[in-house]
């Protein structure tokens, strides 16, 4: 039956009122980035120096090793760091743990607490990758960039941090808080160096005010119609799970195949996972805070929903996955099937076939709940589920904390043409291990990356711009100076 006219008019009136309220709010929150000069600057001579420092670091092939392998290249690399940054390594106390660098520069007022700068030494392999136009470990400087494996991930972070401290030491700067520096040799293979360092600090009763690690950066084009680049501060990391799904059968000759062979069942299972919504979609911190931060700089048609999340959360949960895989990853657990195996002969049916699935559990649906959701579908196709590894999402650093606000202020002063926003990291870093000694773990490197440079992470032709490197050094330096004021 059609609605009575009065009820229909009431509903229409409510819609008009809500639409008007949302539009007015969207108009009011509109902002422009301030047209102000950056608080940092540098010279061409300094650019050349920083490029040379990073080039020397890239030349040493510190490829991530298995636990049982030797680390001779890392010994060479650590000796090189002592040569490139002599004041820091001369004045900082040595607390190295299991071959990983852990150093402390004592402050004159240690009661004020401590901060930790970190970035890993190891890099992923370049061997076997096609498309390199420069030697992966040549440390080539050309076209305004430093090229090579680790130039971006993440020797540039280590270079910027250490050079910032080195310059302050040369200037006789008064370090009031204790300044710690940590660099693992096994971050890329989750080798446990960061666990050992965090436990080392915990066992000595050391608490940190803040941890700064790689993660977010200064990136353009992160949201449609957002003209300014984003300085994205990672405040939480998704979890990490590896699952093995196995389907079993009778095997036999491929000339007389039965229905529902192991590979067929695995294929149906994978297809259902890909097509159907397996995991819960939800907007949880820091995603709403991220939208709130960028909304004022977007056109009105984006400001209306993003500036009124109290009304549009439900709609956004449905449409975000349509924008990009990254947008979808912000609101739910993800599952990627990465490895498979079955028969070793093309004319033989396997009696067992398997796939490996890498899942990244969301903040709101932990590892166990995410595993249970996908296992339910696996059971439907008589597919066994085996958990190879699991960990939940990290803790979320409070975006209302003093440390987050202070870093945001420094970024706004040093990179005033960027929108500063909290960020949910879909990948992982070493920094989460330090949650046992720190409540404020922030993942941000103040270097500008183009979309092409971001795509080259773990791929061919990894590189970083030399001006971006200089901006990173000076921003870290500014942050440390202001922190110790």
C-alpha positions as CSV (number, residue, x, y, z in Angstrom):
1,X,0.0,0.0,0.0
2,X,1.3,3.5,-0.8
3,X,2.3,5.7,2.2
4,X,-0.3,8.2,3.4
5,X,0.5,11.7,2.0
6,X,1.3,13.1,5.4
7,X,3.9,10.4,6.2
8,X,5.5,10.7,2.7
9,X,5.7,14.5,3.2
10,X,7.3,14.0,6.6
11,X,9.9,11.6,5.2
12,X,10.6,14.0,2.4
13,X,10.9,16.9,4.9
14,X,13.4,14.9,7.0
15,X,15.5,14.1,3.9
16,X,15.5,17.8,2.9
17,X,16.5,18.9,6.4
18,X,19.3,16.4,6.7
19,X,20.5,17.3,3.3
20,X,20.5,21.0,4.1
21,X,22.3,20.4,7.4
22,X,25.0,18.3,5.7
23,X,25.5,20.8,3.0
24,X,25.8,23.7,5.4
25,X,28.3,21.7,7.5
26,X,30.3,20.8,4.3
27,X,30.4,24.5,3.3
28,X,31.6,25.6,6.7
29,X,34.5,23.1,7.0
30,X,36.1,24.2,3.6
31,X,39.7,25.1,4.0
32,X,42.7,26.1,2.0
33,X,46.3,25.3,2.9
34,X,48.1,28.3,4.3
35,X,50.3,30.1,1.8
36,X,53.3,30.2,4.1
37,X,57.0,29.5,3.8
38,X,58.4,26.3,5.1
39,X,60.3,26.4,8.4
40,X,63.2,24.5,6.8
41,X,65.6,25.2,3.9
42,X,68.8,23.8,2.5
43,X,71.5,24.5,0.0
44,X,72.5,22.7,-3.2
45,X,75.8,21.7,-1.5
46,X,73.8,20.0,1.2
47,X,71.7,18.2,-1.4
48,X,74.8,16.9,-3.0
49,X,76.2,15.8,0.4
50,X,73.0,13.9,1.3
51,X,72.8,12.2,-2.0
52,X,76.4,11.0,-1.6
53,X,75.7,9.7,1.9
54,X,72.7,7.7,0.7
55,X,74.6,6.5,-2.4
56,X,77.3,5.0,-0.2
57,X,74.7,3.2,1.9
58,X,72.9,1.8,-1.1
59,X,76.1,0.4,-2.5
60,X,76.3,-2.2,0.3
61,X,74.0,-5.1,-0.5
62,X,72.4,-5.7,2.9
63,X,69.9,-8.2,1.5
64,X,67.6,-9.7,4.1
65,X,68.9,-13.1,5.3
66,X,67.5,-16.3,6.7
67,X,68.1,-16.6,10.4
68,X,70.8,-19.2,10.1
69,X,72.8,-17.3,7.5
70,X,75.8,-15.1,8.1
71,X,75.6,-11.3,7.9
72,X,79.0,-10.1,6.5
73,X,77.5,-7.4,4.4
74,X,75.8,-5.9,7.5
75,X,79.1,-5.7,9.3
76,X,80.4,-3.7,6.4
77,X,77.3,-1.5,6.4
78,X,77.5,-0.8,10.1
79,X,81.2,0.1,9.7
80,X,80.2,2.4,6.8
81,X,77.6,4.2,9.1
82,X,80.3,4.9,11.6
83,X,82.4,6.4,8.9
84,X,79.5,8.5,7.5
85,X,78.2,9.7,10.8
86,X,81.2,9.7,13.1
87,X,80.0,12.1,15.8
88,X,76.9,10.2,16.5
89,X,78.6,6.8,16.8
90,X,81.4,8.3,18.9
91,X,79.1,10.0,21.4
92,X,76.2,7.5,21.5
93,X,76.3,4.6,24.0
94,X,76.4,1.2,22.4
95,X,73.6,-1.1,23.4
96,X,73.6,-3.2,20.2
97,X,71.4,-6.4,20.4
98,X,72.0,-9.5,18.4
99,X,73.9,-7.6,15.7
100,X,71.1,-5.0,15.4
101,X,72.1,-1.3,16.1
102,X,70.7,0.1,19.3
103,X,72.4,3.3,20.5
104,X,71.6,5.9,23.1
105,X,72.6,9.6,23.0
106,X,72.2,10.6,26.7
107,X,70.2,13.8,27.3
108,X,71.0,16.5,29.9
109,X,67.5,16.2,31.4
110,X,66.7,12.4,31.1
111,X,63.8,12.9,33.5
112,X,61.9,14.5,30.5
113,X,61.8,11.1,28.9
114,X,63.2,9.6,25.7
115,X,62.4,9.4,22.0
116,X,63.4,6.6,19.6
117,X,64.2,7.1,15.9
118,X,64.3,3.9,13.8
119,X,64.7,2.4,10.3
120,X,65.9,-0.9,9.1
121,X,69.2,-1.8,7.4
122,X,68.1,-4.8,5.4
123,X,66.5,-4.7,1.9
124,X,64.6,-7.2,-0.2
125,X,66.5,-9.0,-3.0
126,X,66.9,-7.5,-6.4
127,X,68.2,-10.6,-8.0
128,X,65.9,-12.0,-10.8
129,X,63.9,-8.8,-11.1
130,X,63.7,-7.5,-14.7
131,X,63.4,-3.8,-15.6
132,X,66.3,-2.4,-13.7
133,X,67.9,0.4,-15.7
134,X,70.7,0.9,-13.2
135,X,72.7,-1.6,-11.1
136,X,70.5,-2.4,-8.1
137,X,73.4,-1.8,-5.7
138,X,75.3,0.8,-7.7
139,X,74.1,3.8,-5.7
140,X,73.6,5.7,-9.0
141,X,72.9,9.4,-8.7
142,X,71.1,10.7,-11.8
143,X,68.0,12.7,-12.9
144,X,67.8,14.3,-9.5
145,X,67.4,11.0,-7.6
146,X,69.4,8.3,-5.8
147,X,68.8,4.9,-7.4
148,X,69.1,1.4,-6.1
149,X,67.6,-1.2,-3.7
150,X,67.0,0.4,-0.4
151,X,67.1,4.0,-1.6
152,X,63.6,4.4,-0.4
153,X,62.9,1.3,1.8
154,X,64.4,2.3,4.0
155,X,68.0,3.5,3.9
156,X,66.8,7.0,3.1
157,X,65.0,7.0,6.5
158,X,68.2,5.9,8.3
159,X,70.2,8.5,6.4
160,X,67.9,11.3,7.2
161,X,67.7,10.5,10.9
162,X,71.4,10.0,11.4
163,X,72.4,13.1,9.4
164,X,69.9,15.3,11.3
165,X,71.4,14.1,14.6
166,X,75.0,14.5,13.2
167,X,74.3,18.1,12.2
168,X,72.9,18.9,15.6
169,X,76.0,17.4,17.3
170,X,78.3,19.5,15.1
171,X,76.4,22.6,16.2
172,X,76.7,21.7,19.9
173,X,73.0,21.3,20.3
174,X,71.7,20.5,23.9
175,X,69.9,17.2,23.8
176,X,67.7,17.3,26.8
177,X,65.7,14.0,26.3
178,X,67.6,10.8,25.8
179,X,67.7,10.0,22.1
180,X,67.7,6.4,21.1
181,X,68.3,5.0,17.6
182,X,67.5,1.5,16.5
183,X,68.1,-0.2,13.2
184,X,67.3,-3.9,12.6
185,X,69.2,-6.1,10.2
186,X,66.2,-8.5,9.7
187,X,63.0,-6.4,9.4
188,X,62.1,-7.6,6.0
189,X,61.9,-11.2,7.1
190,X,60.5,-10.5,10.6
191,X,63.6,-11.9,12.1
192,X,63.0,-10.7,15.6
193,X,65.7,-8.0,16.0
194,X,63.1,-5.4,17.0
195,X,61.6,-7.9,19.6
196,X,65.0,-8.3,21.2
197,X,65.6,-4.5,21.3
198,X,62.2,-3.8,22.8
199,X,62.6,-6.5,25.4
200,X,66.1,-5.1,26.2
201,X,64.5,-1.7,26.9
202,X,61.6,-3.2,28.9
203,X,63.9,-5.3,31.1
204,X,65.8,-2.1,32.0
205,X,62.7,-0.2,32.9
206,X,63.0,2.3,30.0
207,X,59.9,4.0,28.8
208,X,59.8,6.0,25.6
209,X,57.7,9.1,25.0
210,X,57.5,8.4,21.2
211,X,58.8,6.1,18.5
212,X,59.3,7.3,15.0
213,X,59.6,4.8,12.2
214,X,59.0,4.3,8.5
215,X,55.5,3.9,7.3
216,X,53.6,6.9,6.0
217,X,55.3,9.5,3.9
218,X,54.4,12.6,1.8
219,X,52.3,11.2,-1.1
220,X,50.2,12.8,-3.8
221,X,47.1,11.5,-5.4
222,X,45.9,9.5,-2.4
223,X,42.3,10.6,-2.8
224,X,40.3,11.7,-5.9
225,X,40.2,15.5,-6.3
226,X,42.6,16.1,-3.4
227,X,45.1,18.4,-5.0
228,X,47.5,18.7,-2.1
229,X,49.8,15.8,-1.1
230,X,49.1,14.0,2.2
231,X,51.6,13.7,5.0
232,X,50.2,10.4,6.3
233,X,51.1,9.4,9.8
234,X,50.6,5.7,10.4
235,X,49.0,5.2,13.9
236,X,48.1,1.5,13.6
237,X,49.1,-1.6,11.5
238,X,46.8,-4.3,10.4
239,X,47.4,-7.9,11.5
240,X,49.2,-10.6,9.6
241,X,48.1,-14.2,9.0
242,X,49.3,-17.0,6.7
243,X,46.8,-19.9,6.1
244,X,47.2,-23.1,4.2
245,X,44.1,-24.5,2.6
246,X,44.3,-28.2,1.5
247,X,41.8,-30.2,-0.5
248,X,42.2,-34.0,-0.7
249,X,41.0,-36.6,-3.2
250,X,41.6,-40.0,-4.7
251,X,44.0,-39.0,-7.4
252,X,44.1,-40.9,-10.6
253,X,44.6,-40.5,-14.3
254,X,43.6,-37.2,-15.9
255,X,41.8,-38.9,-18.8
256,X,38.9,-39.9,-16.6
257,X,38.4,-37.1,-14.1
258,X,35.7,-37.2,-11.5
259,X,33.8,-34.2,-10.3
260,X,35.0,-32.0,-7.5
261,X,38.7,-32.8,-7.7
262,X,40.9,-31.1,-5.1
263,X,41.8,-28.3,-7.5
264,X,38.2,-27.8,-8.5
265,X,37.1,-27.5,-4.9
266,X,39.9,-25.1,-4.1
267,X,38.9,-23.0,-7.2
268,X,35.3,-22.8,-6.1
269,X,36.4,-21.9,-2.6
270,X,38.7,-19.1,-3.8
271,X,36.0,-17.9,-6.2
272,X,33.5,-17.5,-3.4
273,X,36.0,-15.7,-1.2
274,X,36.8,-13.3,-4.0
275,X,33.2,-12.6,-5.0
276,X,31.4,-12.6,-1.7
277,X,31.9,-10.3,1.3
278,X,33.6,-12.7,3.7
279,X,34.8,-10.1,6.3
280,X,33.0,-7.5,8.3
281,X,33.3,-3.9,6.9
282,X,33.5,-1.2,9.4
283,X,34.9,2.4,9.7
284,X,37.1,2.4,12.8
285,X,39.9,4.7,14.0
286,X,41.9,6.1,12.3
287,X,39.8,5.9,9.1
288,X,37.1,8.4,10.3
289,X,39.9,10.7,11.5
290,X,41.6,10.5,8.1
291,X,38.4,11.4,6.3
292,X,37.8,14.3,8.7
293,X,41.4,15.6,8.0
294,X,41.1,15.6,4.2
295,X,37.5,16.5,3.8
296,X,38.0,20.3,4.1
297,X,40.3,20.3,1.1
298,X,37.9,18.4,-1.2
299,X,35.2,19.6,-3.6
300,X,31.7,20.0,-2.1
301,X,30.4,16.7,-3.4
302,X,33.1,14.9,-1.4
303,X,32.9,17.2,1.6
304,X,29.2,16.4,2.1
305,X,29.7,12.7,2.9
306,X,33.2,12.8,4.4
307,X,32.3,15.9,6.5
308,X,29.2,14.2,7.9
309,X,30.3,10.7,8.8
310,X,27.6,10.6,11.5
311,X,25.1,10.1,8.6
312,X,27.1,8.6,5.8
313,X,29.2,5.9,7.5
314,X,26.9,3.2,6.2
315,X,27.1,4.4,2.6
316,X,30.9,4.7,2.7
317,X,31.2,1.1,3.9
318,X,29.6,0.1,0.6
319,X,31.3,2.4,-1.8
320,X,34.8,2.6,-0.6
321,X,35.9,-0.8,-2.0
322,X,34.8,0.5,-5.4
323,X,37.4,3.3,-5.3
324,X,40.5,1.1,-5.1
325,X,41.9,-2.0,-3.3
326,X,43.6,0.3,-0.8
327,X,40.3,2.0,0.1
328,X,38.7,-1.4,0.6
329,X,41.6,-2.5,2.8
330,X,41.0,0.4,5.1
331,X,37.6,-1.0,6.2
332,X,38.0,-4.8,6.4
333,X,40.3,-7.8,6.6
334,X,41.8,-8.7,3.2
335,X,42.7,-12.1,1.9
336,X,45.2,-12.7,-1.0
337,X,45.9,-16.2,-2.4
338,X,49.7,-16.2,-3.2
339,X,51.0,-19.7,-3.5
340,X,49.5,-23.0,-4.9
341,X,50.6,-26.6,-5.5
342,X,49.1,-29.9,-6.7
343,X,50.1,-32.7,-9.0
344,X,53.7,-32.7,-10.4
345,X,52.5,-34.1,-13.8
346,X,50.0,-32.6,-16.2
347,X,48.2,-36.0,-16.8
348,X,47.9,-37.0,-13.1
349,X,45.1,-35.9,-10.8
350,X,46.5,-34.8,-7.4
351,X,45.4,-36.6,-4.4
352,X,46.1,-33.4,-2.5
353,X,46.3,-29.8,-3.6
354,X,46.8,-26.6,-1.6
355,X,46.9,-22.8,-1.7
356,X,48.5,-20.4,0.7
357,X,46.5,-17.3,1.7
358,X,48.0,-14.1,3.2
359,X,45.4,-12.3,5.3
360,X,45.7,-8.8,6.9
361,X,43.2,-8.8,9.8
362,X,41.5,-5.5,10.5
363,X,41.4,-3.6,13.7
364,X,37.8,-4.5,14.4
365,X,38.0,-8.2,13.3
366,X,41.0,-9.8,14.8
367,X,43.0,-12.8,13.5
368,X,40.9,-15.5,15.1
369,X,37.6,-13.9,14.0
370,X,38.9,-13.4,10.4
371,X,40.2,-17.0,10.3
372,X,36.8,-18.3,11.5
373,X,35.0,-16.3,8.8
374,X,37.1,-17.7,5.9
375,X,37.3,-21.2,7.4
376,X,33.5,-21.4,7.3
377,X,33.6,-21.1,3.5
378,X,36.5,-23.6,3.3
379,X,34.5,-26.1,5.2
380,X,31.7,-25.8,2.7
381,X,34.0,-27.2,0.0
382,X,35.6,-29.8,2.2
383,X,38.8,-27.8,2.3
384,X,41.1,-28.1,5.4
385,X,42.4,-25.0,7.1
386,X,45.8,-24.8,8.7
387,X,47.1,-21.7,10.5
388,X,50.8,-21.2,9.7
389,X,51.2,-17.8,11.4
390,X,49.0,-15.2,13.0
391,X,49.1,-11.9,14.8
392,X,46.5,-9.3,15.4
393,X,46.6,-5.6,14.5
394,X,48.8,-3.4,16.5
395,X,47.6,-1.0,19.1
396,X,46.3,2.3,17.8
397,X,48.1,5.5,18.9
398,X,45.7,8.1,20.1
399,X,45.4,10.9,17.6
400,X,44.5,13.2,20.5
401,X,47.8,12.5,22.2
402,X,50.4,15.2,22.8
403,X,52.9,13.3,20.6
404,X,50.6,13.0,17.6
405,X,49.7,16.7,17.9
406,X,53.4,17.7,18.2
407,X,54.4,15.7,15.1
408,X,51.4,17.1,13.2
409,X,52.5,20.7,14.2
410,X,56.1,20.1,13.0
411,X,55.0,18.6,9.7
412,X,52.6,21.6,9.1
413,X,55.5,24.0,9.7
414,X,58.0,22.1,7.6
415,X,55.7,20.9,4.9
416,X,53.0,23.5,4.9
417,X,51.7,22.6,1.4
418,X,50.6,19.1,2.7
419,X,47.5,17.8,4.4
420,X,48.5,16.0,7.6
421,X,46.3,13.0,8.4
422,X,46.4,9.8,10.5
423,X,46.7,6.7,8.5
424,X,45.9,3.0,8.8
425,X,48.9,0.9,7.6
426,X,47.9,-2.1,5.6
427,X,51.5,-3.3,5.8
428,X,53.8,-3.8,8.8
429,X,56.9,-2.3,10.4
430,X,59.3,-3.1,13.2
431,X,57.9,-0.3,15.3
432,X,54.9,-2.2,16.6
433,X,57.3,-4.3,18.8
434,X,58.0,-1.2,20.9
435,X,54.4,-0.9,22.1
436,X,55.6,-2.7,25.3
437,X,57.7,0.4,26.2
438,X,55.8,3.2,24.4
439,X,52.2,4.4,24.0
440,X,52.9,6.6,21.0
441,X,54.2,4.7,18.0
442,X,54.1,6.9,14.9
443,X,55.1,5.7,11.4
444,X,56.1,8.6,9.2
445,X,59.1,9.6,7.1
446,X,59.1,13.2,6.0
447,X,60.1,12.5,2.4
448,X,58.0,13.2,-0.8
449,X,57.3,10.2,-3.0
450,X,55.8,10.2,-6.5
451,X,53.3,7.5,-7.4
452,X,56.0,5.9,-9.6
453,X,58.5,5.9,-6.7
454,X,55.9,4.3,-4.4
455,X,55.2,1.6,-7.0
456,X,59.0,0.9,-7.2
457,X,59.1,-0.2,-3.5
458,X,60.3,-3.8,-3.5
459,X,60.4,-3.6,-7.3
460,X,62.8,-2.5,-10.1
461,X,64.3,1.0,-10.2
462,X,63.7,1.9,-6.6
463,X,64.7,5.6,-6.1
464,X,64.2,8.7,-4.1
465,X,64.4,12.4,-5.0
466,X,67.4,14.3,-3.8
467,X,65.4,17.4,-2.7
468,X,63.0,15.0,-0.9
469,X,66.1,13.6,0.9
470,X,67.2,17.1,2.0
471,X,63.7,17.9,3.1
472,X,63.7,14.8,5.2
473,X,67.0,15.6,6.9
474,X,65.9,19.1,7.8
475,X,62.4,18.1,9.0
476,X,63.9,15.5,11.4
477,X,66.3,18.1,12.6
478,X,63.5,20.6,13.2
479,X,61.5,18.0,15.0
480,X,64.3,17.1,17.3
481,X,65.2,20.8,18.0
482,X,61.6,21.6,18.9
483,X,61.1,18.5,20.9
484,X,64.1,19.5,23.1
485,X,63.1,23.1,23.5
